[in-house]
Amino acid sequence: MALTNMKIFDAHFHIIDPRFPLVSNHGYLPPVFTVDDYSGKMQAFNAVGGAVVSGSFQGFDQEYLIHTLEALGDNYFGVANIPLDLDDFELDRLNRAGVRAIRANLKRGGPEQVKNLKYLSKKLYDQFDWHTELYIESESLDGLMSVLKTLPAFSIDHLGLTKARLDDVYRCVELGAKVKSTGFGRIDFDPIPVMKKIMEINPTALLFGTDLPSTRAKVPFSERDIELIEQNFEIDEQRQIFYKNAISWYSHVL
């Protein structure tokens, strides 16, 4: 059984609330997954906070995210998908609601995502200390390395997703990037050796997340994902992966 008394800061999960707009992405609409659904799934674990990540199926709607963060309460933060021209009033409103990052969907997004990445990342880091979260396959990182080197702070979702060009994930960690240990049911490799390599490069880089409700994943999140980490890392390393690194990343406190 998992050590359910270990603190967990869930650095990556989605809330899908049908009261707010949902947008079909490549013909896909996710199942409903409300704050109550999420809370029920997390009852078995000692959750101390988390990060709600906006999905492509939510478009640029921010109201769902503000509502969700208010419902979840303290120590929960938001990752917003925003348009390039969102005005300062709305950005400030998101910041006050608990948004701490923007998401760039480079796997399913178009070339505009890449074009705007450098501008938005610098603007929002300078203005609010927000970082940028990249949904991207590791094999695509090399072509963006010149841009990534200019980003003030960024993370990579789901360990880079693919085993091809994982060395480029490690290069990003050397640049200071964080990497989310999430979505084990999405990746095509054993996560443990990759996580160990990342820990060797930077022990503050790994951020655990459930990826609930595991939309489109071949294998959804389960307690087994937590057990894998417990069985392969020392207690101090587990504390880093499960909550310390992520709390520092999102709340800017140690």
N, C-alpha and C positions, 0 to 999 in steps of 0.2 A: 504493500500500500504506500501511497505517497505520504511524505511528511507534511501533513496538512497544516501543521503549526508553523511551517516556514512561511515567512512573509512573502507575498507575491504582489508586485506592481505589474499589472497587466499592460504591457507597453503597446499592445496592438489588438484592438477588437472593433467590431462594427455594431451599430444599432440601426435597425431598419424599422422605422415607425411609419405605418401606412397613413397617418394623419398628415404627413408632409410629402411633398412631391417626390416621386421616384421616376427615373428616366431609364428606359430600356437601353442597355449597352450591348451592341451586337446581337440584339434579340433576346437578351437575358434580363430578367427581373428577379431579384432575390426573394426568398421567403421572409415573412415577417419575423423580426427578432427585436422585441421591445426591451426597455430597461428592466422590466419585471422578469422577462425571459433570461436576460443576462444575469441578473442577481440570483435567480434560481440555479443557474448552471454553476455559479461561483460559490454557492453555499458550503461546499466541501472544502474550500480553500481559505486560507487566511489572507484575503485580498486587502491591501492597504492603499489602493489607488489604481489608476490606469490612464490610458490614452485612447480616446474614441477617434477612430480614423474615418474620414469621409471617403466613401466609395464612388467610383465613376457613375454608379446608378443613382447617385444623389445630385448629380450635376453641380450647380453652383448654389444650391439652397443652403443657407446658413441657419435658418430658423430651427431646423431639426437639431442642429448641433448645439445651439444655445439652450434649447429646451432640455436636451439630453444632459448637458453638463449641470444644469440647475437641478435636475432630478437625481443625478448621481451624487452630487454634493462635493465636499472637500476632498482635495488630492486627486481629482479627476480632471484631465486636461484634454484639449481638442486639437485635432489635426485637420485643417480646413482645406477644401478645394476651392480656390478663389479665382475670379477673372482678373485679367491684367489691370482693368480700370476700376477696381473696387475703391471707392473713395475713403478718405481718412476717417470720416465719421464711422463708417461701417467697420473699418479695420480696428478702430479704437473700441468699438462695441464688442467685437470678437475677442480682443485682448482682455477686456474686463470680464468677459464671460469665462475665460480660462483657456483660450486657444493659445498654443505655444509653437505651432509649426504649420507649414503648408505642405501639401502633398502634390507631387508631380508624378502622374501616371504615365510613365514613358513606355510601358509595355503595351497599353491599349490607347494611349493618347496619340495625337498627331504631331507633325513637326513644329507646330506652334508651341507645344509644351517645352521643347528643347530651346527654341528661339527665345522664349521669355524666362527661362530658368535662371540665367545669370542675373538679369535685372531684378526679378522679384526676390530672389534669395538675398541679394545685397540690401535692397530697399527695406525688407521686412526684418532682417537681422539688425540693421542700423536703427530702425525705428522702434522695434519692439523686442529685440533679442530672440526672434523666432528662428528656428532652424528649418531645414528643408528635408522632406522624407521622399525617397525615390522608390517607386515601384518599377523595377527594371530587372532584366535578366543579366546575369554576370557576363555573358558573351557580348552584351552591348556596351559594356562599360568602357572598353578600350577606345572606341570611337568618340567618347565624350570626355576622355581624361583631361583634355586641355581646358574644358569648361569646369569640370569637377574640381580641378586644382584652384580655381578662383572662388569657389563657394566658401563662405565663412564658416558654415557648420551644416553637415548633412548626415543622413543615415540611409541605409539600404534595407529594404524589406526582405523578409523570408530567406535570409542567408544568400541572397542572389539568385535563388530559384533553380538554376541549372548548374550542372557540374562542369560544363564547358567554360573555360577561362576563369575558374575560381581564383587564380593568381591575381586577377584584376580586383577582386574583392579584397584580397590581402593588401594590394597596393593602396586601395582606398582607406583601409584601416591605418596604414602607415601615414596617410595624409591627415588622419584625425577623425575619420568617419566612424560612426556607430553602425552596428549591424544587428538587425532584429532576429532573434532566435525564435522564429514564429513559422507557422504554416508547414510543419514537418510533413503533412500529407500532400503538400504541393510540390515538394522538391524531388529531384531524381538522383539523390545521393544520400549517403549516411551522414547525418548532421554532426555527429560527435567529433570525428577527426577535424572537420572544418571549424567547429567551435573551439577545439583545443588549440588549433593553429592561431585563430584570432586572439584567444586569451594570451598566447605567448607573445604576440605582437603588442597588444594593449589590453590589460585585464579590465579596463573600464569600458571596453567597446561593446560587449554583448548586452542586449536588452531582451529579456524573455517576454513573450506575449502569447495569449491563447489563440488568436486569430478567429475567435468566435464571431459569427456562427459558421465559419469555415465555408463561405460561399464559393462554389465551384471547385473546392478542393476534392481530390480523389478520396482522401481519407480525412475525416473531420478530427478536430482536436479531441483528445481524451486524456485521462489521468496518466496514460502511458507516456505521453510527451514529457510530463513532469518527472516521472520515474526514470526516464532515460538520463536526464540531467543529474538526478540524485545518485544514480548508479555509477556515473562516470566523472564526477567532479567532487573535490573536497568541499567540506562545509563552508569554508571561507569563500571559495569560488562560487558556490551556489548562492551565497548571499549577494555577491556581486551581480550574478546573472539574473536572479529572481527579483531583486528589488533595488539594491543600492545604486547601480549604474543608471537605471531608468529614473529613479527619483531625482537624482542629480541632473539628468538630462532635461527633464520636463519642468521641474520646479526651481532649478538653479540654486538648490541648496544641497549640502552634503548630508 
